[in-house]
Amino acid sequence: MKKEDIQALVNTGQYLPLMEEFYTIQGEGFHKGTAAYFIRVGGCDVGCHWCDVKESWDAEKHPPTSIGQIVANAEKYSDTIVITGGEPLTWDMSPLTENLKAKGLKTHIETSGAYAVTGVWDWFCLSPKKLKLPTPEAYKQADELKIIVYNKNDLIFAEQQAEKVNSDCILYLQPEWSKRDKVVPLIVDYVMKNPKWKVSLQTHKYLNIP
């Protein structure tokens, strides 16, 4: 297939730049501790300096893969599929989620919400970033708001973001991994004083699993 033909399929969501896919335990947020199949899509220009998957940023480094193949791999392992990145909403997620739903699978997304929301989601984890704020639709759809805390100023940002989601959205503060020794006490103290928030930890890293 010609390169321009493949690119056309990527542009319509029939192919996606697949960085990796794996079956593991969800380590973060509301569904932590549960088994799930992760699909990590390449491509992100949000540019968080503390990102722990910077290799996902350049979509050109990851092979365009048909959603048929992605779905076939996913359905072998779990009924819960987590789409992450990179920034998955860089691409049209509708074809992938429609095919996953047709197989009876639950679709979860982890996104900054910086781009138009596409796809059909059973769970929408919104993790806003200061450099590119979420769209109004992303705030509206969020089931879970996850703010990464790198320093004290992120708590101010967290409150600003919490004002924009719906009242049923679950609020999480999660320490940035490299700063966890410094910010965990800060988060614990903040949550105890502001119990509408919960603590999220990257438990998969403590478990030494992907």
N, C-alpha and C positions, 0 to 999 in steps of 0.2 A: 504494500500500500504506500502511496506517495506521502511525503511528509506533510504536504498541504492538506491532503485528505484526512490524515490522522489529526491534524490540528483542528480541522473543521469538526471532527467528532468530539474532540476535547472541549471545544467552544460550546457545544450543545449538551455536554454532560454524558455523552455515550461512552467516552473514554475519560479516564482521570489519571493524573500523574501520581502513581502509587509509590509512596516511599517505603511503607512496610505494612504488614498485616500480621496479627498474632492473637492468640487466645491466652488470656491471663485473668487476673483478679483486678477489678476496678479499685484503684487505690484512693480516689478522692471523692469528696462531696457526698451527696445523698445516698448513692448506690455503692459506697465503698464496701469492700469485703465480698462482693458478688462477682460471679464469673461472667465474663463478657468477651466478645471478639472485637478487637480494635482494628480499624482501618485508618491508617495515617496517610493523608493526602498531602502532596507537596504543593508549595506555593504560598508565600505570605510576604506582605510588604508592611506589616504593622511595625516590625522592627524593635521589639522589646530587648533591651540590652542584656537582660538576665535570662533570656530564653534558653532552655536546656535542650532544644532541638533545632538549633540554627541551621543544621544541615537540611532541614525541611524547606527553608525559605525559597531556594531556587528551584522552581518547578522543572526547569530544563534538565536537572540532574536525575529526575525520576521518570521511569518509563511509562508512557501512556498505556494504560491497561483498560481493556474493555470491562464495562460494568457487569456483563454476563459472567466473566471469569471471576471478578471480585465477589459477586453474589454466590457463585458456585462454591468458592472456597469458604465463605462465611457460614453458609448453612450447614456445613459439616460439623461445626463446633459448638454453636450456641444459639439461643433464641433471642439474645440481646446483642445488638451490634452498635458499637460506639464509633462515630465518625469524628475524627480529630485531625490535627494538622501540625504544622502549617495553619493556614486559615481555610477550612473547608468551604466556606461561603464565597471564596474567590471564584468557585465554579458552580455551575447549575447542579444542585443536588437532587432535583426532582426525578430524573430517570433512575438514579441509584436507589433512592428511598422507595419509589414506586415498585421497583423490582424486589427489594427486600420485603416490603409489606405483602407483596403477592405470594411470598413464601411463608407468610405468617410470622415474620420476625419483627421484633421491637427495635425501633430506631431511636438512638440517642445521638446528640451532637454536643461537642464542646467547641465553642466559638467565641471570638471577640465581638461578634455581631456587627463588624465594621461594614459589611456589605449586605446587599439585599437578601432577605431570607427566602431561600428556595428549599424545597423538600417537605416531606410530611414527617413530623417528629412526635414520638411518644414522650420524649424527655428533652428539654432544651436547657442546657447549661450555658449560661452567659457569663463570660469572664472579660469584662470591659478593660480596654487599655487606653491610657491617656493620649497616646499619639493619634489614634483613630477611634473616636467614640462610636458606640453602637447606633444603629438606625432606630427610629421609633418603633418599627415592627419587632425588632429584636427585644427591646425592653418589654413590649407587650406579650411576647411569647414565652419569656423566661420563666421556667419552673424553678430555677436555681440560679442565684447570683453568687459568683465566686470571685472575690477580690484577692489578688496576690499582694501580699504586704512585704515590701522591701525596706521601707522606713516609716517613720511616724506620720509623714505627710499622706501616706496611702490610706490612713484611717479617715482623713478628711474626704479624700476621693471616694472612699467606700460609702460614706453617708450621702454624698451627692448622688451616687449611682443608685443607692437604695430608694431614694425619693422618686425614681423614674420607673421602677418595676411595679407590677401589680401587688396587691396586698397579700396574696397567697404565695408569693415567691419566697423560697427559703434562702436565707442570707448566710453566706460563709466568708470567713476570713482565713486565708491560707498563707503560711509563711513561705517566702521565697527560699528555696532549699539552701542556697549558699549562705544565707543570712539567718538561718533558723535559730541558732543559739542566741542571737541578739533579739530577734523579733518575736519568738514564741512567748517569752514573759510579757512582752508588750501586748500581744494579742489576748493572752489569757486574762490579763488585768482588764482589758477593754471589754471583752465578752462578759466578764463578771459584772461590770458596771452597766453594760448595754446588752441585756440577755436576749434581745431580738436577734442577735448574731450568734452563729455557731462557729466552732473551730473545725477547719478541714486540714488534715495532714496528708502528705504524700506517702501513705502507708505502704505502697508498693516498693518504695525505696528502702524503707525500714525492713521489709520482707525480702529485699534483694531479688525482686522479680521485675520483668519489663513493665 
